Amino acid sequence: MNHIFKKYEFTDEAAADELIDALPHSEDEETGELYPDHKHAIVKLGHIVVTPGEYEQDEDGELVETTAPVLADNYSVDVLWQGIEEQPEDWAAYEIVIEDNGVHTFFGINYSEK
């Protein structure tokens, strides 16, 4: 089966949801709920940690945050497109390219060996 592994960054979750919601879907006749008609795997990573926080144990053995983690400004989404030759055109502007796998992969698929 052909697949395309892509990584994307958006200004926020709402911007990502707009494109995700525009993908093919159907409506359940009984409940009115929408469900995807596509086989693409979409993982919302959110604002990923770019600098880990620092923590120490207090006198009770509990971890206490001493330095807060720093999160990315952009909202990250990974997509494993399945059954298509190219990503949808409206997604291309949000695609990022990184050197390694980043913080997430699909089923052991190596992003950096696409």
Buried (B, 14 or more C-beta within 10 A) or exposed (E): EEBBBBBBBBEEBEBBBEBBEEBEEEEEEEEEEEEEEEEBBBEEBBBBEEEEEEEEEEEEEEEEEEEEBEEBEBBBBBBBBBEEEEBEEEBEEBEEEEEEBBEEBBEEEEBEEE
